Amino acid sequence: MSNEHKAALSSSSVASPRKFRFARNRSYASGASDRKDWHVALIDGSDDAIVSRSLDGVIQSWNDAATRLFGYSADETIGQSIAMLIPEDRLEEELAILAQIRRGKRVGCLETKRRRKDGSLIDIALTTSVIRNAEGVIVGASKIARDITQMLMAQEQQRILMYELRHRVKNLFALAAAIVSISARSAGSGKDVIEDIRARLSSLARAHDMMMADRPHDAQNPPVLSLLMLIHRLLDPYAAADGRVVIGGNDCDVGAKAVPYLSLLFYELATNAAKFGSLSVGSGRLDVNVVTDADMVRLLWRETGGPAPSTDGPTGFGSRLEQSVTCALNTKIERDWRRTGLVAAIAIPKAALIA
């Protein structure tokens, strides 16, 4: 569209309201090809709603796209006030647009809201241009409106996902820094520190891959993971074909925030079981059972058949990690060092697990 439209509806004014589609049909029937009829055909075939109004706010023309956008037919709108489309809190906005039009100025793209026939509000991008008659006198305004609902939804979804991405990356860096710091204090030689850090970061990476795989997600459907699937994946390196590791119980969803903490917690439990507990001997066995109710998720880690556990020794990474999990997920962890092996009871509020 040019900045200033010659009046397509009349050679001198827009006082004679018409529906664009009628003008188009007459144009082709008569074989006329003057510029006015070309303009009318282009307007009527546009996917954007195009509406003209007089300076006193009366709708003069209404194309088919305007019917699709607003729900009104041309018969229902032509001759009516443009205010029928404008929410009360946007009336001042329309007065400001009219003031610009009276000065002969085009009003560039404005993101605003208008009211549809069913009373609902719709987000639109609105451009308003001057209409002059054959003598160059300003007689009205042409409005081009485009539905931007999907665009705004996509922008909001992108904003939420970028926030989630920043938050998740920040958390992963914080966890990685904690792993390096605590591993350095807990391990012996430099080689041991490097191996501990590599193994723990690998556990985090596997959990992250699980969160990003398998199912698409968006702002309305944030990523979640099956708790039993997470446990199975984390314990796969320790499971043997003879069924020494058994995982069962009730399944539930785990949110992005909880996955790294649970991953490291199960990694530490499994590593200790493989080094000192039931998985360090051929006759040992590990059972992990999940029980859920309305508010809580309870996990029972039971080792049997291994060497008698020992509680001697300095506090290591696992104890410090346990404190982090307790704080981050409002978790309660109880350990029972039985002669038959470690039994750990982990209680996590469902709300914290899915957050």
N, C-alpha and C positions, 0 to 999 in steps of 0.2 A: 504494500500500500504506500502511496505517496504521502507526504506530510499533510497535504491539503487535498481533499477530494472534491471534485466538481460534483454538484448534485446530480445523482443518477435518476432521481425520481421525477424531476421536473426541470424545465429549462430555466426557471426563475426562482423556485423555492422548493421546500419539502412539505408543503402544506397538503399535498395529495398523497396520503399514505397508501402504499402498495406492498403486496407480498412478492418477493423476488421471483419465486418460481413461476408466477403467472406471467410476469414480464418476459421471462426466459422462453416460455412456451410460445408466446406471441411472436417473439423475435425469430425463432426458427420457422414458424409457420409462414411468416411473410417473407422470409429470405433476407431480412434486413441485417446489415453487418456494421451499423454505425457504432461508434465508440461507447455510447451509453448502453446499448444492449450487450456489448462484450463485457462491460463492467458488471452488469446485472448477472450475466451467466457465471462469471468468475466468483462473484459474491455468493450466489446461491449454491455453487458447487464446493465451497470451502468447507474444510473440516472444523474450522474455528467459527464460533458464534459471532456473527456480525449484525449489529443492531444500530440503527440511526435514530436520533432523537432531535427534536426541535430545541430551541434555546429555552423554551418554557417547560422542557422536560417531558414532552409528549412523544411516545414511541411512534416513529414514522415507517420503519421497515424492520423485517424480522426474517432471517434466513432459516433454512432447515436445520442447520447445526445448532442454532439458538434453541430450537424446539428440543433437540436431543439433550442439550446441556441443562436447560432450565425446566423442561417439562411442559411449558406453555405452547400452544399453537399460535400461529400468526394471528388468527381471528380473535384470540383471547388477549392479545397484547397491543396490537396496533390501535392507536388512539387512546391508550391508557398511559398513566404516568410511569416514568422510569422508576419511580420510588417503590413500585410493587416488587422490584428485585433487590432492593437495598435494605439491609438490616438497619434498625434504628440507630445503632451505635456507629454506623458508617455514613449517615446522611451528611455530616459535615465534610466528609471526604469528597462526596459528590459535588457539594457546593464549591469546594476548592478547585475541582476539575473544571467546573463550568466557568469559574472566573478566569482560568487559564485559556479556555476556548474563546471566551469573549475578547480576549486580547490577541487572538489569532495564533496561539501557541499550541503545539502538539504536546500531549501529556504522555511521556514514555511509559514503558512497562511498569505496572504497579501490581504487586501481589496483594490481593485483598480477598474478601468474602462476599458472596451474593446469596440470595435466598431463592430456592427452587419452589416449584408449585406445591410440592408436598410439605413445605415448611422447613425442610432441612437446609443447612448452610453448605456451600461448596466453595472450595479454595480455587481461585482463578488468577490468571495473569491478565491484566486489563490494559489495553492501549487505547487511547482516545485521540482522535484527529479532527481537525476542523473541516466542516462542509461549507462551501461557498456556492452561491447561485451563479448564473451566467454573468451577472454584473460584478462578481467578486465580493458580494456582501455575505458576511457570515450569517448562516441561517440555522446551523445546527452542528451536531457532532456525530461522528462515526465511532462506534465502540467495537473493538475486537477482543473477545474473551476466550481464553483457553483453560481447560480443566487441568490444574496442577496438583490434584490430590495425590496421585501416585508418586509424582516427583517429590513432594514434601514428605510422604511416608518413607521413600527411599533415603532421603536426606537424614531423617530422624533415625532410621535404622542404621545408617552409616555412622552417625554420631554416637549411638549407643555401642555399636560394635568397636569403634575406635577407642571409646572409653574402656570397654571390657578388655581390649587388647593391651592398652597401656597398663591397666590394673594387673592383668595376668603376667605381663612381662616384668613389671616391677616386683611382683611376688616371687617369680622364678629367680630373678637376680638376687633377691634377699635370701631365698633359700640356698642358692648356690654359694653365696658369701658365707652363710652360716655353716654349710657343709665344709668349706675350706677351712674356716677358722676352728671349728670344733675338732675336725679330723686332725689338724696339725697339733692340737693339744693332747689328743687322745692316743694317737698312734705312736709307734716307736721310731723306726728308721725312716729316712726320707722316701725310700722305695715303698714302704708300707703306707705312708701318707698318700703318695700318688695313686696307689692301687685302691685305697679306700675311697678317695675322692672320685676316681674314675668310675668305680662300681656304683656309688650313690648317684652320681650324675646320670649314669646310664639308666638307673631305675626311674629317675625323674623323666628322662627322655621317652622311655617306653610308655609311661603314664600319659605324657603329653600327646604322643602319637595316637593313643587310644581315644583321647578326647576329641581329636580333630578328624578321626576316621569314621567310617561306617554310615553316619547319618548327617544330612545337611542340617544347619541350624541358622537362626536369624535372631533379631532382637526380640521377637515374640516367642521364640522357641529356643532358649539358651541351651548350650550343650550339656547333656547329662550322660552318665555312664552307668551300666549295670554293676552293682557292688560285687556280685558273685563272679562276673566276668573279669573285673579288676583283680580280684584275689587270685583267680585261676591264672591270669596272665603273669602276675608277679611271682607266683609260686611255681610256674612251669619249669624254671631251671633246676628246681630242687625235687620235682616229682619224678618218680621212676615208674616203669611199666608194671611193677609189682603191686601198685596201689597203696604204697606207704603213706601217700598224702591224699586225704579225703576232704573235700570241700562241699558243704551242703547247707540247707536251711532256706529261709525266706529271702527273696531278692528285693532290692529297692534301688532307687536312683541315687547317684552321687553327683553333686554339682562340681563345677570347675574349681572352686576355691578349695574344696576338701580333698580332691584327688591327689595333689602333691604330698600333702601331709600323710594321708593314708598309705600312699606308695612307699614313702620313706619308713613309716612305722612298720609295715609288713616286711619290707626289705630287711630292717634291723632284726625283727623277730626271726625271720627265716635264716639270715646269716648266722645268728647266734645258735639257732637249732642245728645248722650244718657244721658249725665249728665245735660246739660244746654240748649240744642237746641231742634229741632223739634222732635227728637226721645225720648225726656223725657216726652212727653205727648201723650195720645192716639190719638189725632186728628192730630198730626204732620206728615209730609211727607218729604221724601228725594228723590231727583232726581239727578242722576249722568249721564251726557251725554259726549260722546267723539266725537270730530270732528278732522279729519286729513286732511292735504293737503300735498303738495310735500315735505315740509321741517319741518313742525311743527305738534305737537299733542297738542290739546287744550281740557282740561277737565273742565267741568262746574259742580260745586257742589252747588246745590240749596236746601236750607231748607225752608219749609213753614209750617204754622200752629202751630208753637211752640211759646214759650214765647219770648217777645222782647229781642234781644241779648244785652249784656252789654260788653263794652270794658274796664270797670274798672278792676283794680287788677294788681298784679305784672306780669312781664314777666315770663312765665313758660317754661316747656319742649317743648311745641308745637312751640313757637316762635324761640327757639334755634334750634330745628329740622328744621324748615323752612329755617333758614340760612344755615344749612348743606346741605339741598337738593338743594338750590339755587346755592351753590358753587359747589357741586359734579356733578350736571346734567345741569348746566347753565340754571336753571329754573326761570321763572318769576311767582310769586304768588301775586294775588291781591284779597283783601277781601273787600266785601261791606256789612256792617252791616245794613241791612234793617229792618224795623219794622216787616216785615213778617218772617224774619229769615236771616241767613247768606247765602251769595252767594260768593263762592270762584272760581276765574278763574285761572287755572294753565296752563301755556304754556311751553312745553318742546320740544327742538329740536329733531327731529327724530334720528339724528346721535348720540346724547347723550343717547337716550332711548334704542337703540339697541346695544350700545357698550358693 
